[in-house]
């Protein structure tokens, strides 16, 4: 009988300790719906061209994209016609083997991907977009083929 009581007390104390330890982990729980580190974050895909007067340099923190196509999360940017794309140290830029923002040239065809909070995009919202990756190609040539 004493053994049963001892085992029952041991199990009860282990359950109480595990519950107390589980409550002490910061960062657990619901994520914010807007702002930094929000959930759910969705991918905003934009494609278009750089304007003829836009020539980003390596030290620039943003560039303006004339938006021609987008996924459904980027509809508001497509309807507005332009989007200011922010660039940080984590942004991957690719253009014909070059990996810097200064490699982009006026009239380039550009496609970019950024993450944004789904709640911030509702009702036509246009939050600032920091690009995760930017891909570019030279402007299509208009020379006739022979």
GUZAMI-936902 format. One record per residue (C-alpha): residue number from 1; residue in three letters; x, z, y. Coordinates in steps of 0.5 Angstrom, whole numbers, plus 500, padded with zeros to 3 digits. Example, Ala and Ser with C-alpha at 12.3 -4.5 7.8 and 13.67 -1.06 7.14 Angstrom:
SITE   nr  rest   c1   c3   c2
SITE    1   Ala  525  516  491
SITE    2   Ser  527  514  498
This chain:
SITE   nr  rest   c1   c3   c2
SITE    1   Unk  500  500  500
SITE    2   Unk  506  502  505
SITE    3   Unk  509  495  503
SITE    4   Unk  503  491  505
SITE    5   Unk  502  495  512
SITE    6   Unk  510  494  513
SITE    7   Unk  509  486  512
SITE    8   Unk  503  486  516
SITE    9   Unk  506  490  522
SITE   10   Unk  512  485  521
SITE   11   Unk  508  479  522
SITE   12   Unk  504  481  527
SITE   13   Unk  510  483  531
SITE   14   Unk  513  476  530
SITE   15   Unk  507  472  532
SITE   16   Unk  507  477  539
SITE   17   Unk  514  475  540
SITE   18   Unk  513  468  539
SITE   19   Unk  507  467  544
SITE   20   Unk  511  471  549
SITE   21   Unk  517  466  549
SITE   22   Unk  513  460  549
SITE   23   Unk  510  462  556
SITE   24   Unk  517  463  559
SITE   25   Unk  519  456  559
SITE   26   Unk  518  453  566
SITE   27   Unk  517  446  567
SITE   28   Unk  511  446  561
SITE   29   Unk  504  445  563
SITE   30   Unk  500  439  567
SITE   31   Unk  504  434  571
SITE   32   Unk  502  433  578
SITE   33   Unk  498  427  579
SITE   34   Unk  501  424  585
SITE   35   Unk  508  424  588
SITE   36   Unk  515  425  585
SITE   37   Unk  515  426  577
SITE   38   Unk  508  425  577
SITE   39   Unk  504  423  570
SITE   40   Unk  502  417  569
SITE   41   Unk  507  413  572
SITE   42   Unk  506  406  571
SITE   43   Unk  510  399  572
SITE   44   Unk  509  395  578
SITE   45   Unk  512  388  577
SITE   46   Unk  513  384  583
SITE   47   Unk  515  376  583
SITE   48   Unk  516  372  589
SITE   49   Unk  522  370  594
SITE   50   Unk  526  372  599
SITE   51   Unk  525  370  606
SITE   52   Unk  529  365  609
SITE   53   Unk  532  370  614
SITE   54   Unk  533  376  609
SITE   55   Unk  540  376  607
SITE   56   Unk  541  383  604
SITE   57   Unk  548  386  604
SITE   58   Unk  551  391  599
SITE   59   Unk  550  397  603
SITE   60   Unk  543  396  605
SITE   61   Unk  537  401  602
SITE   62   Unk  532  396  602
SITE   63   Unk  529  388  602
SITE   64   Unk  523  385  604
SITE   65   Unk  520  381  598
SITE   66   Unk  514  375  600
SITE   67   Unk  510  377  594
SITE   68   Unk  507  371  590
SITE   69   Unk  505  374  583
SITE   70   Unk  504  381  580
SITE   71   Unk  501  385  575
SITE   72   Unk  495  389  576
SITE   73   Unk  498  395  578
SITE   74   Unk  501  391  584
SITE   75   Unk  495  387  586
SITE   76   Unk  495  390  593
SITE   77   Unk  502  388  595
SITE   78   Unk  500  381  593
SITE   79   Unk  494  381  597
SITE   80   Unk  498  384  603
SITE   81   Unk  503  378  602
SITE   82   Unk  510  382  603
SITE   83   Unk  513  388  600
SITE   84   Unk  519  393  602
SITE   85   Unk  523  394  596
SITE   86   Unk  527  400  596
SITE   87   Unk  534  400  593
SITE   88   Unk  538  406  590
SITE   89   Unk  544  407  586
SITE   90   Unk  540  407  580
SITE   91   Unk  537  400  581
SITE   92   Unk  540  395  577
SITE   93   Unk  541  388  580
SITE   94   Unk  542  381  577
SITE   95   Unk  544  375  580
SITE   96   Unk  548  369  576
SITE   97   Unk  552  375  573
SITE   98   Unk  553  378  580
SITE   99   Unk  551  386  580
SITE  100   Unk  550  387  587
SITE  101   Unk  545  387  592
SITE  102   Unk  549  383  597
SITE  103   Unk  549  377  591
SITE  104   Unk  542  376  593
SITE  105   Unk  541  370  598
SITE  106   Unk  536  367  603
SITE  107   Unk  530  364  599
SITE  108   Unk  532  366  592
SITE  109   Unk  526  367  587
SITE  110   Unk  526  375  585
SITE  111   Unk  522  379  580
SITE  112   Unk  523  386  581
SITE  113   Unk  520  392  577
SITE  114   Unk  519  399  580
SITE  115   Unk  515  405  577
SITE  116   Unk  509  408  581
SITE  117   Unk  504  414  580
SITE  118   Unk  497  411  578
SITE  119   Unk  493  415  582
SITE  120   Unk  497  413  588
SITE  121   Unk  495  406  587
SITE  122   Unk  488  407  586
SITE  123   Unk  483  404  592
SITE  124   Unk  489  399  594
SITE  125   Unk  494  404  595
SITE  126   Unk  501  401  597
SITE  127   Unk  506  407  596
SITE  128   Unk  514  406  597
SITE  129   Unk  517  402  591
SITE  130   Unk  524  404  589
SITE  131   Unk  526  398  584
SITE  132   Unk  529  400  577
SITE  133   Unk  531  393  576
SITE  134   Unk  531  387  580
SITE  135   Unk  533  380  578
SITE  136   Unk  534  374  582
SITE  137   Unk  535  366  581
SITE  138   Unk  537  361  586
SITE  139   Unk  532  357  590
SITE  140   Unk  529  351  586
SITE  141   Unk  532  345  588
SITE  142   Unk  527  339  591
SITE  143   Unk  532  334  589
SITE  144   Unk  528  328  585
SITE  145   Unk  531  327  577
SITE  146   Unk  533  320  576
